[in-house]
Amino acid sequence: MMEMIQREMLAHQAVIAKTIESLQSHIYTACIIATEALKNGHKILLCGNGGSAADAQHIAAELSGRYKSERRGLPGIALTTDTSVLTAVGNDFGFDRIFDRQVEALAREGDVLIGISTSGHSKNVVRALSLARNMGCKTIGLSGRDGGVMNEFCDVNIVVPSDDTPRIQEMHIMIGHIICQAIDDALSVK
């Protein structure tokens, strides 16, 4: 068991090193997009499935509540939380529409949609990103592997350099925290 623990920690460390090496400029771009949108009175919407849904909710909570610094609450909205909406839209329009229907209802030009999918192929996330972009929103992807279909629909798709889902998810929450830190730095009470 000790070997497994060490193996998992070393795998995490290796993906962090690759992420630092290859993704800093993409993360910087995402930080600028998110910070500028909030400075200009826009919202950040987030979506994903499974563990990525939990990440969307986590990041939204950091925005609406507080990350590290004192600042006003910010409009971070996870599209994964309203079971009535999710089940109504899923039932009436299909699971592939659970996020784009909410984007249609909630997003406005200048808002940001962060779509999270370890494969980059989640149909409901891709549909939401496509619609958001067509509506004049900025789109940020958090993905892995080769970035998948999300590459086509994101202003910046942060593709974690790994095929290992747990490692990709670990980097997604770290990147989400970096974006929150950039927002705190820009908008906190001085």
DANOR-V257676 format. One record per helix or strand of 2 or more residues. SS is the DSSP state (hx for helix, st for strand). FROM is the first residue (numbers start at 1). TO is the last residue. Records with the same first field share a line. If there is no record, write none. Layout:
SS: FROM-TO, FROM-TO
This chain:
hx: 2-39, 51-64, 83-93, 95-97, 100-106, 123-134, 148-152, 165-187
st: 44-48, 76-78, 112-116, 138-143, 156-159
